């Protein structure tokens, strides 16, 4: 626990610990006797540490559950699964999931198998998966996001091409990524419709939904046109514009 967390916990005598998950950042729920004390704290501190801030995961996880086939006997692969909770949701619902990442992922479940390696180094059989999941992964592929020291501006295209090959006929890729009018960085891309079209070249059918972050508090569904005219990253971080894609082989 960080020092400021210890101080806040001591001051507010909270009955439950700080919440810090991929979906939700820190929040507090102080008792009535400390609300006057909270009013004395700087506004920036309260906005950062004493309120709920959601990440794009709050949309992404629901998106996967909404679009996963009902058949529990399908083969599912999540690429870049470290930090994702989708594996936990799906395996506990009875699905069998394979995960791959070059970081450790210490999740144990009889329905889950994990490979610690680069996706491009894995020799998957063609036509072997019913669903492939990519949650906030494709924007980092080919960039030096995690210290790989490999830079290939076309590697995201290569990833979706390989995924297309390992998907069974009529199988689906569920993908999410930042979208909007904001320049990419050395660590991640922000997608435009032009690059999305190129990304899914070869897929039979592509269905997109769009979401925007409102005041760092919650996400709402929006239109492509709105995201095309607004920046996709909040000042200080946070994905403001998100695209969720169901691509059918």
C-alpha positions in Angstrom: 0.0 0.0 0.0 1.4 3.4 -1.0 2.0 6.1 1.6 -1.0 8.3 0.6 -3.2 5.3 0.7 -2.1 4.5 4.3 -2.8 8.2 5.3 -6.2 8.2 3.7 -7.1 4.9 5.2 -6.1 6.1 8.7 -7.9 9.4 8.4 -11.2 8.0 7.1 -11.2 4.7 9.1 -12.7 3.0 6.0 -14.5 -0.3 6.3 -13.1 -1.7 3.0 -9.8 -1.4 1.2 -8.9 0.9 -1.7 -10.2 -0.4 -4.9 -7.7 -0.6 -7.7 -8.5 -2.9 -10.6 -8.1 -2.7 -14.4 -11.6 -1.4 -14.6 -11.7 1.0 -11.7 -9.1 3.2 -10.1 -8.9 4.3 -6.5 -12.0 5.3 -4.6 -13.1 6.0 -1.0 -16.3 5.9 0.8 -15.8 8.0 4.0 -18.1 8.0 6.9 -20.3 11.1 7.6 -18.0 12.4 10.4 -15.1 12.8 8.0 -16.9 14.5 5.1 -16.1 17.9 6.5 -12.4 16.9 6.6 -12.6 15.8 3.0 -13.8 19.3 2.0 -10.5 20.7 3.3 -8.4 18.6 1.0 -7.2 20.1 -2.3 -9.6 19.6 -5.2 -6.9 17.9 -7.3 -6.2 15.3 -4.6 -9.9 14.5 -4.3 -10.4 14.2 -8.0 -7.5 11.8 -8.3 -7.8 9.7 -5.2 -11.2 10.1 -3.6 -13.5 9.4 -6.6 -14.2 6.6 -9.0 -12.4 6.6 -12.3 -13.1 3.9 -14.9 -10.7 2.6 -17.5 -11.8 1.2 -20.9 -11.8 -2.3 -19.4 -15.2 -1.6 -18.0 -16.6 -1.6 -21.6 -14.2 -4.2 -23.0 -15.0 -7.0 -20.6 -18.8 -6.5 -21.0 -18.2 -6.4 -24.8 -16.6 -9.8 -24.8 -19.3 -11.4 -22.6 -22.0 -9.9 -24.8 -20.5 -11.3 -28.0 -19.1 -14.7 -26.9 -20.9 -17.6 -28.5 -23.1 -19.6 -26.1 -21.6 -22.9 -27.0 -19.2 -23.8 -24.1 -17.3 -26.3 -26.2 -15.6 -23.7 -28.4 -11.8 -23.0 -28.5 -11.0 -19.5 -27.3 -7.6 -17.7 -27.4 -6.9 -14.5 -25.6 -3.7 -12.8 -26.9 -2.0 -10.4 -24.4 -4.0 -11.8 -21.5 -1.8 -10.5 -18.7 -3.8 -8.0 -16.8 -7.1 -9.1 -18.3 -10.0 -10.4 -16.3 -11.8 -11.9 -19.3 -10.0 -15.2 -18.7 -11.4 -15.4 -15.2 -14.9 -14.6 -16.3 -15.0 -17.1 -19.2 -13.3 -20.0 -17.4 -15.6 -19.7 -14.4 -18.6 -19.6 -16.8 -17.5 -23.0 -18.2 -15.5 -22.0 -21.3 -12.1 -23.4 -22.1 -9.5 -20.6 -22.8 -5.9 -20.5 -23.9 -3.9 -17.4 -23.1 -0.7 -16.2 -24.5 1.5 -13.3 -23.4 5.3 -12.6 -22.9 4.6 -11.6 -19.3 3.7 -14.0 -16.5 0.0 -14.6 -15.8 -0.4 -16.4 -12.5 -4.0 -17.6 -13.0 -4.8 -21.2 -12.2 -8.1 -22.8 -13.4 -8.8 -26.2 -14.9 -10.3 -24.5 -18.0 -7.3 -22.3 -18.6 -3.9 -23.0 -20.2 -1.2 -20.3 -20.6 1.8 -19.9 -22.8 4.5 -17.4 -21.9 5.8 -16.3 -25.3 5.5 -14.0 -28.2 2.3 -14.6 -30.3 4.3 -14.5 -33.5 6.6 -17.3 -32.2 3.8 -19.6 -31.5 3.0 -22.2 -34.2 -0.7 -22.4 -34.0 -2.6 -24.7 -36.4 -4.7 -23.0 -39.0 -8.5 -23.2 -38.5 -8.1 -24.1 -34.8 -9.9 -21.4 -32.8 -13.6 -20.3 -32.7 -12.9 -17.0 -31.0 -9.7 -14.9 -30.6 -9.8 -12.0 -28.1 -7.6 -8.8 -28.3 -8.4 -6.3 -25.6 -6.3 -3.1 -25.9 -3.4 -5.0 -27.4 -3.3 -4.3 -31.1 -2.3 -0.6 -30.5 1.0 -1.7 -28.9 1.9 -4.4 -31.4 5.1 -3.6 -33.3 5.9 -0.7 -31.1 8.4 -0.5 -28.2 5.6 -0.5 -25.6 7.0 -3.0 -23.2 10.7 -2.8 -23.9 10.8 -5.4 -26.7 13.0 -3.0 -28.8 11.2 -4.2 -31.9 9.6 -1.6 -34.0 7.5 -2.6 -37.0 4.7 -0.2 -38.1 3.0 -3.0 -40.1 3.0 -5.6 -37.3 -0.6 -5.0 -36.3 -1.6 -5.9 -39.8 0.5 -9.0 -39.6 -1.2 -10.0 -36.3 -4.7 -9.8 -37.6 -3.6 -11.7 -40.8 -2.2 -14.5 -38.6 -5.3 -14.5 -36.4 -7.4 -14.8 -39.6 -5.5 -17.9 -40.5 -5.9 -19.6 -37.2 -9.6 -18.9 -36.9 -12.0 -21.5 -38.1 -14.4 -20.6 -40.9 -17.2 -18.3 -39.6 -15.2 -17.8 -36.4 -14.8 -14.3 -34.8 -12.1 -11.9 -33.6 -13.2 -9.7 -30.7 -11.0 -6.6 -30.7 -10.9 -3.3 -28.8 -8.5 -0.4 -29.3 -8.3 3.4 -28.9 -10.0 5.3 -31.7 -10.3 9.0 -32.6 -8.6 12.2 -33.6 -5.4 12.0 -31.7 -1.8 11.3 -32.8 -0.2 8.0 -32.0 2.8 7.8 -29.6 5.9 5.7 -29.7 4.1 3.3 -27.3 0.7 3.0 -28.8 -1.4 3.8 -31.9 -4.7 5.6 -32.0 -6.8 4.1 -34.9 -8.7 5.9 -37.6 -11.3 4.3 -39.8 -8.8 4.0 -42.6 -6.4 1.9 -40.5 -9.3 -0.1 -39.1 -10.3 -1.0 -42.6 -6.8 -2.1 -43.4 -6.6 -4.1 -40.2 -9.5 -6.3 -41.1 -8.8 -6.8 -44.8 -9.8 -10.4 -45.6 -12.6 -10.7 -43.0 -16.1 -11.3 -44.3 -18.0 -9.1 -41.9 -16.9 -6.4 -39.5 -19.2 -4.8 -37.0 -18.0 -1.8 -34.9 -19.4 -0.1 -31.9 -18.0 3.2 -30.4 -17.7 4.5 -26.8 -16.5 7.7 -25.3 -15.4 8.6 -21.8 -17.4 11.3 -20.1 -15.5 13.5 -17.6 -13.3 10.4 -16.6 -16.4 9.1 -14.8 -18.1 6.6 -17.1 -18.3 5.5 -20.7 -21.3 6.0 -23.0 -22.0 4.5 -26.4 -21.5 7.1 -29.2 -21.1 7.3 -32.9 -18.2 7.0 -35.2 -18.8 10.6 -36.3 -18.4 12.0 -32.8 -15.1 10.1 -32.2 -13.8 11.2 -35.5 -13.9 14.8 -34.3 -12.7 14.5 -30.8 -9.4 13.5 -29.2 -9.1 10.0 -28.0 -6.9 10.5 -25.0 -7.7 12.4 -21.9 -5.1 15.0 -20.7 -3.0 13.1 -18.2 -3.9 9.7 -19.7 -7.0 7.5 -20.2 -8.6 6.4 -23.4 -11.4 8.7 -24.3 -12.4 7.1 -27.5 -12.8 3.3 -27.9 -13.8 1.1 -30.8 -15.1 -2.5 -30.2 -15.0 -4.8 -33.2 -16.6 -8.1 -34.0 -14.8 -9.4 -37.1 -16.1 -12.6 -38.7 -13.8 -14.8 -40.9 
